[in-house]
């Protein structure tokens, strides 16, 4: 593949889930998946893509080049505060600061356990692997 073809291919593949280090053509590791996971979790909480209604390409530039992160518009009472903290750690600009997926699972399990104790979260915050045996 020529550099021009590769550049065209890359620009077609860039989306909102692209970690800044990939966008800037820098070396990267597994933490890029954690970055994407943070944005997906954000979408689950907010119900929209980051920086909606901007295009994914514009949002990717804002995230990767300007270092911006989408604002949390939903009120904190609508989701556990630990989830917001986890999201912010997942999309940290420094890849080595992002948690691993093993750490994320431990954190989600703790969040789930905490929610199960609180009546208002009991039926709204469920983890699929916690209920697999219940089926």
Helices and strands as residue ranges (DSSP letters): H 3-13, H 20-23, H 31-46, H 56-64, G 76-78, H 81-90, G 95-97, H 101-117, H 128-131, G 132-134
